[in-house]
Amino acid sequence: MTPPALPARARVVIIGGGVIGTSIAYHLALTGETDVVLLERDRLTSGTTWHAAGLMTTFGSTSETNTRNRLYSRDLFARLEADTGVATGFKPVGLIEAAADADRLEEYRRVAAFQRHLGLEVHEITPKEMSELFPLAKTDDLLAGFYVPGDGRVNPVDLTMSFARGARQRGVRVLENVPVIDVLTRPRGRVREVVGVRTAYGDIECDRVVNCAGMWARELGERSGVIIPNQAAEHYYLITEPIDGLSPDAPVFEDPAAYGYYREEGGGMMVGLFEPSAAAWRVDGIPADFSFGEITPDWDRMGPFVERAMARVPATLDVGIRTFFCGPESFLPDLAPAVGEAPGIRGYFVCAGMNSVGILSSGGLGRVMAHWITTGHPDVDTTGFNVDRFQAWQLDPGVRRARTAEILGTVYAAHTPGVQLRTARGIHRSPVHDEMVAAGAYLRDVSGWESADWYADPAAPGLSTADPSAHPSDPADLSAPSTPSTPGPAGPPPAGAGDPDEVTPGWGPQPWFRHWAAEHHAVRTAVGLFDMSFMAKFQVTGRGAGAMLARMSAGAVDGPADRVTYTQWLREDGRIVADLTVTKRGADDFLVVASDTAHAHVAGLLDRAIADADVTVTDVTHEVGMLSLQGPRSRDVLQRLTDTDVSHAAFPFRTARSLTIGGRRVLVQRITYVGELGYELYPSATDAPAIWAALREEGAAYGLRPCGLKALSSLRLEKGYRDFGHDIDDADVVPEVGLDFAVARAGGDFIGREAYLAQRLEPARRRLVSVLLDDPEPLLYHAEVVRRDGVAVGYLRSGSYGWTLGGAVGLASVAAGGETVADGAVEVDHAWIDAGQWRVDVAGREVPARVSLRPFYDPTSARVRS
Ligand SMILES: Cc1cc2nc3c(=O)[nH]c(=O)nc-3n(C[C@H](O)[C@H](O)[C@H](O)COP(=O)(O)OP(=O)(O)OC[C@H]3O[C@@H](n4cnc5c(N)ncnc54)[C@H](O)[C@@H]3O)c2cc1C
């Protein structure tokens, strides 16, 4: 074979000619960026794309970015042929999603309301209507269906060829049979930057590379130190012999409870499977020459799932099976793709790990990536799928093997609140792990750490399950749910409940809510102790540290020593890229604390910011614990443990002190994330157990309770405190999310300042608001649609239960004019809010609510400053 002629240079090199690589090439060309070369190891589609089932379904996501990406893909697939001349095979035959049980019905109603708000046409239909649309399915035992008339199917190979043609027509070079061996980089400051790629036929210089190598992406990334922990898994479908009466225009049918999806193929039925427990494939590495490949099916393992899936459409049992197919598809540990620029290498972009939805995601992701590559930043919220969210331990073969088998099984599982993943648990250990377990912690995974969600505290008086009214101060009796829920466990979870299956997930109130409520009340009325050692902590030192952090931070972080500053880091365009605290401990000594989910992201931002040789960043997350003591009696407890005066005058809000507690020096910051007087203690990991014990011992007289993350969430949402990646994200700007108070407006030369000042002058058409349901019973989780005078104007970013306020509470992003009214002239201000009648759609039920720009709990922060 004649070696292909390679260009010496291109601005962008895309590695991988599957549906993702070609879509990015096409979208780069659409933006006008045509100095692009796509290199495919073998032939286009030869990886996973060639054998995909081609479902183009939009239903099922409560992520705005995902939903918009899917809607964009669907729309693009219908019109791509007109641009490129190559048909995609898109057929909008419709989708029916079956709800077989109460949990799924509740989930799909919530999803439907959310996606409708974003423009999806979706109807809840009866089993009879399902039968009329898809007569071959047995529907008498189903509760309902969700019908999306615009969804359908597409031909993955034709779609890829159409993308490639559209890219080529605009000048992109698409070269097949060119394996990329390595990405070439050179140092730039504390990070690296891309300078080219090495292929089997020579090098190509480039500024940006895009790793779209599908299931090979992890190994290619590892060669450059980029963490992409995707792992291939066996993925199955079968195709039957022709079935009489099966129309080629029959809708796609999905019954997740039966593990199956169904669509017509060549007169027969394709039955695709997402089994509850799957199998990873080639954990040791994907063969370099695996092209248009198949995996030998494991009939024994799949038999029971296949039987159950086929039973939903009994006609499939009456004909023979023409094809039983198993192919590899790559999955990431949290079922979201790896997208964006690698933190440690400038110009190294990734778009891989598609979790079985690469075809239907390809259009949207291609558009997002092209924008990101050409402008340097995304134009949508990417906090949930940014490649910088991963940690090195997730590359471990054992972790990948176990988690991949589990995560594929969650695709068709009911996503009921309280469901926990069981694999890859306990990777990190809090220094007070044993203490939490001994106190009755019900543990949950927090970025590889085990942390208490709540404490069963069986020793506490009045908390036996026999007495559900043990907490008469509960604002609502949630022990008698009116919303459908699965039955709770017979008793409380065991102390130190290590097995997540001990507690039944459910949409409605659960027996353990009483523990959660008690913790919440303890913090509001007495004092609570949280372990938050999982928070990411960085020590930043050196003569240039203050100037560097001041440039990065919208808040004034380089003022007097011992000052704690809550701040955002912005991009040049004013979008928020991080939300954290910076504590100035001395002239050249700072502590940066961010959430666990932002760990690698913040580490990457710090590394990239170091231009001065005299700045050192040390990740001290594992060396330093974090114990948070919160509540009106927290000062009393702290004072009993130290000789230093901790009165309000001596130790004011947002300051830090180095205290001696039981002979141990501990950094203590007076700061809160729950809206009370409170302190964060940063003992060394070695000292943390002794400090925990001392706090519990001295705190007993003040009603101290160990508290979990459930209480943290309900407390912070009553007070309207934001959580990056949930209520605020990298598509938000400061004025819209109400964080102006944290910006040092008087001066400073921080990144994004010009943009921020301009944004402040704009009318606020979108704002983050606090929401409180009038009815104490319905529960809020996330994505519930908010209506003003009957018009959908936004949705809940986060929801919880306000045990002090007496109803479900949350933060919602609302836009004046809403999604449906082309009227952007109105501002979201107090007058506009007060003039509206507010309701929240909770699984199809319109619940009256109060909405406010100020938090409902302690709006003046008098308690925090007390
Ligand atoms: C059975 C099955 C059914 C599916 N059904 C659906 C569906 O109905 N809907 C849906 O949306 N998704 C579906 N999927 C998922 C979908 O097929 C994938 O998500 C998608 O094809 C992934 O595309 P990709 O471009 O990321 O990867 P790939 O298609 O694997 O492309 C990666 C390319 O990179 C090339 N490459 C690798 N290494 C190098 C290198 N070093 N140099 C150069 N090139 C390299 C490979 O040869 C390959 O062509 C299904 C998957 C399976 C297995």
The ligand as an ORCA input file, in Angstrom:
! r2SCAN-3c Opt
* xyz 0 1
  C     -24.126     -2.787     19.941
  C     -24.093     -1.298     20.004
  C     -25.227     -0.562     19.732
  C     -25.200      0.825     19.816
  N     -26.329      1.534     19.521
  C     -26.321      2.891     19.616
  C     -27.474      3.642     19.315
  O     -28.499      3.080     18.974
  N     -27.427      4.991     19.441
  C     -26.298      5.634     19.839
  O     -26.316      6.852     19.954
  N     -25.173      4.934     20.094
  C     -25.162      3.584     19.995
  N     -24.044      2.874     20.279
  C     -22.851      3.596     20.707
  C     -22.098      4.193     19.519
  O     -21.900      3.224     18.554
  C     -20.778      4.763     19.992
  O     -20.962      5.578     21.118
  C     -20.110      5.582     18.925
  O     -20.047      4.875     17.717
  C     -18.728      5.984     19.373
  O     -18.162      6.737     18.366
  P     -16.647      7.189     18.459
  O     -16.371      8.005     17.271
  O     -16.397      7.768     19.800
  O     -15.811      5.832     18.472
  P     -15.408      4.875     17.260
  O     -16.519      4.680     16.314
  O     -14.823      3.654     17.840
  O     -14.318      5.704     16.516
  C     -13.003      5.825     17.015
  C     -12.077      5.722     15.824
  O     -10.761      6.039     16.238
  C      -9.886      5.248     15.467
  N      -8.611      5.219     16.167
  C      -8.336      4.634     17.356
  N      -7.057      4.829     17.693
  C      -6.503      5.558     16.706
  C      -5.205      6.065     16.496
  N      -4.219      5.864     17.358
  N      -4.973      6.755     15.352
  C      -5.952      6.972     14.453
  N      -7.208      6.505     14.616
  C      -7.476      5.815     15.731
  C     -10.574      3.912     15.398
  O     -10.125      3.139     14.335
  C     -12.035      4.330     15.266
  O     -12.456      4.362     13.926
  C     -24.018      1.486     20.180
  C     -22.871      0.746     20.447
  C     -22.894     -0.643     20.353
  C     -21.667     -1.399     20.640
*
